[in-house]
């Protein structure tokens, strides 16, 4: 395709926008558009023509998808962009095998990312395709056509299309990393040598002739007889199934729903998760900690670390010297201030511990109050649930009456719909005849255009062959090339610094000797600087070792003092804390009393339920025994007297026993 994908898509949308089926035909609109825009390549014209014809032919198929998109997910999308979504829907349904995912991705990426993601997320949803979209297409076309032509190719390409939708979503969420720009490598240039003679241009191959066109057989456009037979059988089966469904819904059992409630499922799931959390078969076993290394392992320092540590100790020495000089001059010592600071910190610590204990007791108190409030709420909920059950029972009776009325209306609507299907099939048959005539006219025009293109290609081939013969004749003429070089002569351009090749070589040798002397001098300077640096490092290491020894002694003294004076955790005493503890004990006792009362009430209810269940079971047993005795009496009456006695017939009617001969 010579035009890019965005321009092709815009051309197809503009052609659909200019088409009006009431005032002009498909061929007239297409010719007017091509003459107005004058596309350069025949392939582009063919693509636009096929897409426009397909969109007009299957307009009802795409209209189902586009209208559903505007109603559900495209409420904020402009209605004027409907033809754009129709073209993309046509390419995805009918031309995806021909285009492939690469070209289809380029068509989608040429448009706005948000719009494309919203449309394809709706259209490629498997739930929508298998439910209401399939049902709407079945109303327009036969089930076999919908399954084989529309849905099967789309489901085959569905994984690649879902990847495209996911890529659009990542692009909207800025999850796609930008591509790194690579710097082009340096390309070596060839020497300016004598170029070899170019190869001769091969003779072009002759353009093959087209094979003779075979007309489409008439059996393709005629509907087979088996299809109508299958449709009638489907219709009768569908009516019979609807009648069976109506009868079954009238006599359905009014038993309890065996499915567990949502709350029960949540409790079961919670119990299962708690049991699984206690199992630690695959628990991660951590590696044990390494033993404490008590030995002083020597650490090798580099030059930067030695100089840095030496600088630090030097700064400490300078600061200590300045402090001693200030004390000699009469400065004040800070020991009193440090003692006062430690006392104040101890008081702050005690107040902070009291606040923490207060918050802990308040949290426990609020927890007890929350438990009491929850128990009261459970009681209120039970009363509310009993009331709601009574209301639900009344609503269920009203719902059953309304359901019977709706079923009667639905039966009448089905009969009206079956009458409308017959008229739709007649209109579809007329449309197929019209499309068949249109295809024959388009094939005749395409053959004429192909014949003209072949004639123009033959004329161009003759002109190229003549041009190749002229080029070969010009290359056959020989060319003499000969150059002589003298090393001792100059180029003769008249410059002040002009010299011959021999003089240049001599000067280069002198420059090499001077560079070697400079390198020897630099080596001597570097060696001297290294020796001075080593001496400085040795002096710094001596200073570091002295300071480290003093630091180890001071740390040992502090450790001994800390062992002698270990702090004991202070006890917190406060009036508010004792009051909070008293309130907490009262709330806990009240909660325990409430729990004991609720347990006793539950026990009474369970005992009452058991008594009711036993009573119900006894009543049922008595009823079945009475029923069996009644049937036995009826059997004795029929076997002893016969069916002629009035008492036997009355007993048969009361117990509904069938008479058999």
Order of alpha helices (4+ residues) and beta strands (2+ residues): alpha-alpha-alpha-alpha-alpha-alpha-alpha-alpha-alpha-alpha-alpha-alpha-alpha-alpha-alpha-alpha-alpha
